[in-house]
Amino acid sequence: MNPKTLIPCLALLSPMALAAPPPVDPAMLELADQSRCLTCHDVDETLRGPAWRDVARRYRGKPEVEEILVTKVYEGGGGAWGNDYMSANKRAGMDNIRILVRWILTLP
């Protein structure tokens, strides 16, 4: 390989390039905003509730957790991420909650 072409290739493999999270689906963020999830949650940062990427990491490979999380969002609850309590979000509806939980669980 020509050394002049190797340098740009190495730049693509820099830690900063690898560390950048992939873009987030704007439709899912809109649904989360309409459902008032973004008041307490963010994709990458812990606010009042955990960052959704942290949720995805914790529950990755555990398909049985989807229904548990859907119920928790709908009914509220606490204890899994500290002492703060998650308010019930019945106004979002079970279908929207299920869509959002499935999406969150796919986040890298």
Secondary structure, DSSP 8 states (H G I E B T S, - for coil): --HHHHHHHHHHTSHHHHHS-----HHHHHHHHHTTGGGT--SSS-SSS--HHHHHHHHTT-TTHHHHHHHHHHH-EESSSSS-EE---GGG-HHHHHHHHHHHHH--
